């Protein structure tokens, strides 16, 4: 069976070498030494100033919205994982969708200003599949209207934009370290900000609002993560160059093998070093996608329809205007299997079956 992804797992003994120390210390959670070590190593690796390790990427989004004290409307993309939208709703704000660019799959900045109202407090944009948004345009719009910018950078670990980590933009960037991501801590996430005062607020928010054992600065939640998860992150970070290199290698093989396939690809920003976090292809029609998907599934190959459906069509967001480009792309896009232990022969098999489905 070939799934859309498999988590990278280090050598078992490499992982348990850190677990032994947890057993001896009996310090399992609550900002333990491995959590602190992981935060320091991530800041060093990513060259960012302020980062907090959290329980998951969804909590990261919720804490970012809360830390910026956002109210009213938040402009966002309909083409992302559902957590981008559900976090806005969960925090009592209203998602206002702006359609995507048909080539980049990211929110179209040329359509943002017409969606801004007196109730708009922020833009929450996703770097879809690790492809940078049009950051300069988005920031200029935010500055003109005095609103905040959050980037959902769940797919962006390892991508650099103008030689800086993609996390180093906006008021706050959030990311996911879920097991499906190319860098993972089993479950986990982070918030990154260039602003020290926001870091301090988010530190209180992730720990029930605690400021010392008996003082509470703000209404908080439990957004902490454990020593066991941090141990996985510390070990996996040692292998990140190898992980990124292998994903690029496999992606380039896909490129070669799928030259005859009648599909289109995402346009990647020319100003970035890309992380090859996903391998999406867009078919001519949904019918062609479903035919190819059936062919792959019958051979125990399971890609995913990331991201389908378009988020403006789900139950708690219906009633807004249509998003024709997002709805169209979401109906025709398929992310092919891509992971560290995938073999060249398996890539060839996926490609061969896709070409067979097209020609039959």
N, C-alpha and C positions, 0 to 999 in steps of 0.2 A: 504494500500500500504506500502511495506517495501523497502525503497531505500538503496543503498549501505552505505549511511551515513546520519546523520542529525546533524546539529550544536547543540552543547550544548548551552542552553540559561539559564542564572540565573533567579532568581525571578525578575519580572519586577520592583518592587519597589526598589530592591537592585540596579539595574542599574540606575533608574531615580534619586536615591539619589545623584549620581555623576553628572547627567545631569543638575540638578537644579543649581549646582555651575557654570557650563559652561554658563548657561543663565545669571546668575548674573554677571559673569566676562566679558561676551561678547568676550572672547578670544577663538576663534574656532579652529585655526590652527597656523602654524609658531612656532613650538617648545614651546607649551603651558605647563602649570604646570602639567597636567595629563600625557602628553607625557614624561616629565622628571621623574615623579613619576613611570611610568611604566618601563622605562629604569632602574631605580635604583632597583626596586623590582625584575625585571628579572635578573639583574646581581647578586643580593643577592641570589635569588632562585637557579640559575644555578651555582653559584660560579665561574663566569667568570669576567675578569677584564674590558673588553672593548666591549660594545654592543651599536649599534645604531638601533633605531626603524625606520622602513621604510614603504613606502606605500604598498609594496607587495614583494613577494619572487622573482619575475622575475627581478624587479629593483635591488634587493639585488645582484643577480648574475651579472647584468650588471655593477653595481658600483664596485663589487669585481674585475672584469676583468679590469676595467678602473683604479682602484686604484693601481693595480700591474703593470700597463703599459704593458699589455701583447700584443704581436704581433705574427704574423705567425700562427703556429699550436698549438692547445690545445688538448691533449689526453683526451678522455672522453668515457663514456659508451653509448652503443646503447639502454640500457634498463633503461629508466627513463621517466619522463614526458617531453613533447616536449620542455618546457622552458629551460631545461638544455642545449639542443643543439641550440635552436633558439637564446639564449642570446650570445652564442659564435659567431654565424653568424652575429647577430645584431651589435656586437662590431667590426666587420671587421676581425675576425680571422677565421681560418679553423678548424672545428672539425675533429679530427682523431680518429676513433673508435677503441677500443680494446674490444674484446669479454668478456663475463661474465663467472663467475664460475657457473657451472650447479646446484650447491647445495645452494650457498649463494645468487645468483642473482646479486651480486656486480661485478664490474670490476675485472678481473683476473690479479693480480699484476705480475704473472709469464709471462704474455704476453705483458707487458707494454714496456719493454726496446727495444724489437725488433721494436716497432713503433716509437721510439724516433729518431728524425733527427736533423740536425743543425738548423732547423727552429722551433723546439719545445720550447715553453716558459713556459708551465704549464701542470699539470694534474688536470682535473676537474672530480671528482668522486662523485657518489651519494651513500649515505647510504640507500640502497633500502628498503623501508618499515620500516625504523628505525633500520635496521640491520647493525652494524658497518662494514665498509670496513676493509681490512687488513692494518691497519694504519702504523704499523712499517715497513712493506715491502715497502709501497708506499713512506713513508718519506725517507727511505734509498735510493730508486731509485732517488727521487728528489734531495737529497743531492749530490749523485754521479754526476748527470748531471747538477747541479746548476739551477734547474727549480723550479717554485712555485707550491704550492698545494692549491687548493680550494675544499672544500667539499660542495656539495649540500646536506644539512641536513634538507630538507623540511619536512621529515617524522620523525625527530629524537627528537622532544621535549620529555623530560622525560627519554630518554635512557642514561645510564651511561656506560662508557667504562673504565675499571680499576678504578672504583669509581669516575671518572670525567665525567662531562657532555660531551656528544659526540660533542657538539659545540666547545669544547676547544682544537681542533686539527686542524692542517694545518695552512697555513698562514692566511687564512680567511675561516670561515664557514658561509654559508648563510642558512636562513630558511624562511619558509612561515607560516604566521598566518591567512591563508585564512579560511573561514567559514567551509570548509570541514575537517580541521585539528583538532586534539584532543585538542589542545590549540589554540584558535582563537581570533582575534580582529575584526571580520567581514571580513575586508580586511586588510592585513598587512604583514610584514616580518621584518627580521633583518639581520644585518651582525655582526659577532663576530670575534675578532682577539686578539691574545696575544700581538700584537705589537702596542705600543702607536702611533707611527708615521703613521701607516696605519689608525688607528682610526681618526686621525686629517685630513688626506687626504679625507677619506670617509665622514666626517662631512661636508667638503666643497662641495664635489660632490653631496650630497643629497639636497643641498640648493643653487643651481645655481652657485656654486663656491664662494659664499659670504664669505668674511673674514671681518666682520664689515659691516655697512650699505652701504659704498661707495667703498669698495675694493674687487676685485675679484682675488682669488688665482689660480683658475683653471677653465676649462670648466666644468660646472656642469649641473645637471638636477633637476627637482622637484621630489625628492624622499621622501618628508615629509609625515607625516600622521596627522590625525586630533584628536582633543580632544575627539570626540565622539567614535572613534575607540579605543583610549587609555583607555577610561572609561570601555569599554567592556573587554579589556584585564586585567585591574586591578581587576575587579570583577571575571572574570573567573579564574585568578590565585589563588584566594582564594579557589577554588573548585578543583584544579588540582589533589590533592591526591585522592579525591573521583572519579574523571574521570578516572585516571589511574587504580585504583582498580577495577572499574566496567568493564573496557575493558578486564582486565586480567580474571576476573570472567567469562565473556561471552565467551572469547576465550577458556578457559578450558572446558566449557560446549560443545562448538563446537568439541573440541578434543575428548570428550567422545562419543558424538552422531554420529560422522563421522568415528568411528573406522572401520566400515565395508565398507567404500567407497574406491574405488580403485583409489586413488590420492596420490600425493607426496606433501611434505611440504618444505618450505624454512628452511635451516639450519641456526639457529641463533648462533652468536658468543658466545662461552662459557665464554668469558671475559666481558660480559655486563649484566647490568640490563635492561631488554627489556621493551619497552613501549606499546606493543600490538597495534600499530597504525593501522594495517590492518590485515585481515585474508585471505591470498592468498592460493589457492589450485591449483595444476597442474594436469590436466587430462592426461590420456594415449594418447589421440589424440585430434586434434581440432574437429573432428566429435563428440566425446564424450562430449566435452565442449559445443558445439552448441546444442546438444540434451538436456543437463542439463539446459542450459540457456533458451531454449524454454519452458521447464517444469516450471521453476521458473517464467518466464515472464507471462505465462498463468495464474499464480496464483498471479499476481500483486506484484512480488518480483523482484527487479531490481539491481542485482550485477553489477560490472563493469569489463571490460577486461583491468585491469591495469597490464602491460603497453603494449598496442598493437596499432599500429604496432611497430616493432623494428625500432628505429630511423634512422638506416642506409638505410632504404627503403623509407623514405619520399621524397617529390619532390625535395627539395633543398640540399639533401645530397647524392642522388643516384650517382653511378659511383665509389664509394669506394668498397673495397673488401667485400665479404659477411661476415656476423657475424652469423655462423650457430647455435651457442648455443642460442644467444639472439633471433634469428628469431624463433627457435623452442619453447623456453619457452614462448615467447610472444604470440604464436599461441594457447597455451594450458592453459594459466593461467587465473584464475578468482578470483577476490576479493569479498568475501561474505559480506553481510550487517553486520556492526558492529558500534554501537553508544550507547551513554550513556543511553538513554531511551528505548533501545531495551529490550524486556522481554525474560525471559527464554523460555516461550511458543513460541515466534517467532523464537528463535534459533532452537527449536525442530522442528518447521514447515519447516524451510529451510532445515535442515538435512534430515527430512523425505522425502521431495520432491526430494532431490538429490539422496537418496538411491532408491527411486521409479524409477527415470529416469534411473539409472544404471541397475536395475533389469528387466525393461520392454523391 
